[in-house]
Amino acid sequence: MYQNNERLEGLVKDYGEGITWYKVSVIALLLLILFVLIVPAVSPPAWSYKVKFVEDSEFSDELRRLGLRGWEVVAARRAMGDNERYGYELILKRRK
């Protein structure tokens, strides 16, 4: 009778390990599928870029207009325009 219990425990142990391996395989497969489905959705956005000179007198109004059109200032530097007036040279971006 003791031998039957050992055999029964051995079967339960083997069955339990099989279930654990099966669960790990299923979870790994689900994670792989999830990764394949999500990664393309998280691709970086495409941007349009633009460089624009804005004179001091038009700076606030022009920034407001550009912002309403979806443009964001990436960088700005003080510069002198073609007509020898000072202003800012802006590097702008927006989503395509």
URPEVEN-V76527 format. One record per backbone hydrogen bond with DSSP energy under -1.0 kcal/mol. CO is the residue of the C=O (numbers start at 1). NH is the residue of the N-H. If there is no record, write none. Layout:
co=CO nh=NH
co=CO nh=NH
//
This chain:
co=1 nh=5
co=2 nh=6
co=3 nh=7
co=4 nh=8
co=5 nh=9
co=6 nh=10
co=7 nh=11
co=8 nh=12
co=9 nh=13
co=10 nh=14
co=11 nh=15
co=12 nh=16
co=13 nh=17
co=14 nh=18
co=15 nh=19
co=16 nh=20
co=17 nh=21
co=18 nh=22
co=19 nh=23
co=20 nh=24
co=21 nh=25
co=22 nh=26
co=23 nh=27
co=24 nh=28
co=25 nh=29
co=26 nh=30
co=27 nh=31
co=28 nh=32
co=29 nh=33
co=30 nh=34
co=31 nh=35
co=32 nh=36
co=33 nh=37
co=34 nh=38
co=35 nh=39
co=39 nh=42
co=40 nh=43
co=46 nh=96
co=48 nh=94
co=50 nh=92
co=52 nh=90
co=54 nh=88
co=55 nh=58
co=56 nh=59
co=58 nh=62
co=59 nh=63
co=60 nh=64
co=61 nh=65
co=62 nh=66
co=63 nh=67
co=64 nh=68
co=65 nh=69
co=66 nh=71
co=67 nh=70
co=72 nh=93
co=75 nh=91
co=77 nh=89
co=79 nh=87
co=81 nh=84
co=85 nh=81
co=86 nh=56
co=87 nh=79
co=88 nh=54
co=89 nh=77
co=90 nh=52
co=91 nh=74
co=91 nh=75
co=92 nh=50
co=93 nh=72
co=94 nh=48
//
